[in-house]
Amino acid sequence: MPAHTNPLILASSSPRRQELLALTGVPFEIFVPEVDETCSLPPREAVAEISRRKALAVADHHPARFVLASDTLVSVDDRALGKPSDPEDAARMLRLLSGRTHHVFTAVSLLSPDGTLRTETDASSVTFDPLSEEEISAYVASGEPMDKAGAYAVQGRAALYVSRLEGCFSGVMGLPLYLVRRLLREAGCPGL
């Protein structure tokens, strides 16, 4: 009998990803890998590469388990916006997004116990209303942007600024559940 009770490991410390994955009803454990997230590929390819790195890093510690990993980047003018390094960086990103449409790419990788690694990427478009400097300053001061790709949380206060979203809401949050469902079903992960 295996020592673990949950067949799935989520390779993420993100509370948003944990909350979203819990919606599937599939029991899971969390293991946060140490992974180099620098990547010079274009945003869509970069999230897939980093997601794969995360899944493979967890598999080194937990062989023969299902491992789910994800990565999200915001892209404007074909430039990736990751998590802001400080409040000034967050304000800079929000100025770039103000009054414009940008893309959010979220990749999901599932590593099966047999070593099969599958990765799919969701692409969504988000349009922000124009933001005043006062709104940007107040939002940055709230702290919400600091650990979010593109310096905003669509499910939080930033919802005030989103005038249009085309694509997957949970993908913009950081874990496209339709892709998770598909990958888990196709791989035969128990519980779904």
C-alpha positions in Angstrom: 0.0 0.0 0.0 1.5 3.4 -1.0 2.3 5.8 1.8 0.4 8.7 0.0 -3.3 8.9 -0.1 -3.6 11.5 -2.9 -2.5 10.6 -6.3 -2.1 14.2 -7.5 0.5 16.7 -6.5 0.1 20.4 -7.3 3.4 22.1 -8.0 2.4 25.5 -6.7 2.4 27.7 -3.6 -0.3 29.9 -5.2 -3.4 30.1 -3.1 -5.5 30.9 -6.2 -4.3 27.7 -8.0 -5.0 25.7 -4.8 -8.6 27.1 -4.6 -9.2 26.5 -8.2 -7.9 23.0 -8.2 -10.1 22.2 -5.1 -13.1 22.9 -7.3 -12.4 19.8 -9.3 -13.0 17.6 -6.2 -9.7 15.7 -6.9 -7.7 15.3 -3.7 -4.2 16.7 -4.0 -1.1 17.5 -2.1 1.2 20.5 -2.5 4.9 20.5 -3.2 6.6 23.7 -4.3 9.6 23.1 -6.5 12.6 25.3 -6.8 12.7 26.2 -10.5 14.5 28.8 -12.5 11.6 30.8 -14.1 13.7 32.9 -16.4 13.0 32.2 -20.0 13.8 34.2 -23.1 11.1 32.5 -25.3 8.0 34.5 -26.4 5.3 34.6 -23.6 3.1 31.7 -25.0 6.1 29.4 -25.3 7.7 30.6 -22.1 4.7 29.6 -19.9 4.7 26.1 -21.4 8.5 25.7 -20.8 8.3 27.0 -17.2 5.3 24.8 -16.5 7.1 21.7 -17.7 10.2 22.6 -15.6 8.0 22.8 -12.5 6.3 19.4 -13.2 9.6 17.7 -13.8 11.2 19.2 -10.7 8.5 17.8 -8.5 8.7 14.4 -10.2 12.3 14.2 -9.0 11.1 14.2 -5.4 7.9 12.2 -6.0 8.3 9.6 -8.7 5.3 7.7 -10.0 2.8 10.3 -9.0 0.6 12.6 -11.1 2.1 16.1 -11.0 0.2 19.2 -12.1 2.1 22.4 -12.7 1.1 25.8 -14.2 2.6 29.1 -15.2 1.0 32.4 -16.2 2.3 35.5 -18.0 0.6 38.7 -19.1 1.7 39.9 -22.5 1.4 43.4 -23.9 3.1 44.5 -27.1 4.7 41.0 -27.2 6.5 41.7 -23.9 6.0 39.4 -21.0 4.9 40.9 -17.7 5.6 38.6 -14.8 5.2 39.4 -11.1 6.3 43.0 -10.2 9.6 43.3 -8.4 8.5 46.3 -6.3 5.6 48.8 -6.1 7.2 51.1 -8.8 7.4 48.1 -11.2 3.7 47.3 -10.4 2.7 50.9 -11.2 4.7 50.7 -14.5 2.9 47.5 -15.5 -0.5 49.0 -14.7 0.3 52.1 -16.8 1.1 49.7 -19.7 -2.2 47.9 -19.3 -4.4 51.1 -18.8 -6.9 51.6 -21.6 -5.6 48.6 -23.6 -6.1 45.0 -24.5 -3.5 42.5 -23.4 -3.1 38.7 -23.5 -2.9 36.3 -20.6 -1.2 33.0 -21.3 -1.5 30.1 -18.8 0.1 26.8 -19.4 -0.8 23.6 -17.6 1.5 20.6 -17.5 0.5 17.1 -16.3 3.1 14.5 -15.6 1.7 11.0 -15.3 3.2 8.3 -13.2 4.4 6.5 -16.3 6.5 9.6 -17.2 4.2 11.0 -19.9 4.3 14.8 -19.8 1.5 16.8 -21.5 1.3 20.6 -21.7 -1.5 22.8 -23.0 -1.7 26.6 -23.0 -4.8 28.8 -22.6 -4.8 32.2 -24.2 -7.2 34.9 -23.1 -7.6 38.6 -23.9 -8.3 41.2 -21.2 -9.2 44.9 -21.8 -8.6 47.5 -19.1 -10.5 50.8 -18.9 -8.2 53.8 -18.7 -6.7 54.1 -15.2 -5.9 57.4 -13.5 -2.6 57.8 -11.6 -4.6 58.0 -8.4 -6.3 54.6 -9.2 -2.9 53.1 -10.0 -1.4 54.4 -6.8 -4.3 53.2 -4.6 -4.3 49.8 -6.2 -0.6 49.4 -5.8 -0.9 50.6 -2.2 -3.5 47.8 -1.5 -0.7 45.2 -2.0 -2.9 43.1 -4.3 -0.7 43.5 -7.4 2.6 42.4 -5.8 2.6 38.6 -6.4 0.5 38.6 -9.5 1.5 38.3 -13.2 0.9 41.6 -14.8 0.4 43.2 -11.4 -3.3 42.5 -11.1 -5.8 40.0 -9.8 -8.8 39.7 -12.1 -10.8 38.1 -9.2 -9.9 40.9 -6.8 -10.1 44.7 -6.9 -8.7 44.8 -10.5 -12.2 43.6 -11.6 -13.1 47.3 -11.3 -10.8 48.0 -14.3 -11.6 45.1 -16.6 -14.1 46.2 -19.3 -13.8 43.0 -21.4 -12.5 39.5 -21.0 -12.4 37.0 -23.9 -11.4 33.5 -22.9 -11.1 31.5 -19.7 -11.7 33.4 -16.4 -9.9 30.7 -14.4 -7.1 30.8 -16.9 -6.6 34.5 -16.3 -6.6 33.7 -12.5 -3.8 31.2 -13.1 -5.3 27.8 -13.7 -7.6 27.1 -16.7 -9.9 24.5 -15.2 -11.2 23.2 -18.5 -7.6 22.2 -19.4 -7.0 20.7 -16.0 -10.2 18.6 -16.4 -9.2 17.5 -19.9 -5.6 16.6 -19.0 -6.6 14.7 -15.8 -9.4 12.7 -17.6 -7.2 11.8 -20.6 -4.4 10.7 -18.2 -6.8 8.6 -16.1 -6.1 10.4 -12.9 -8.4 9.0 -10.1 -11.0 11.2 -8.6 -12.3 13.1 -11.7 
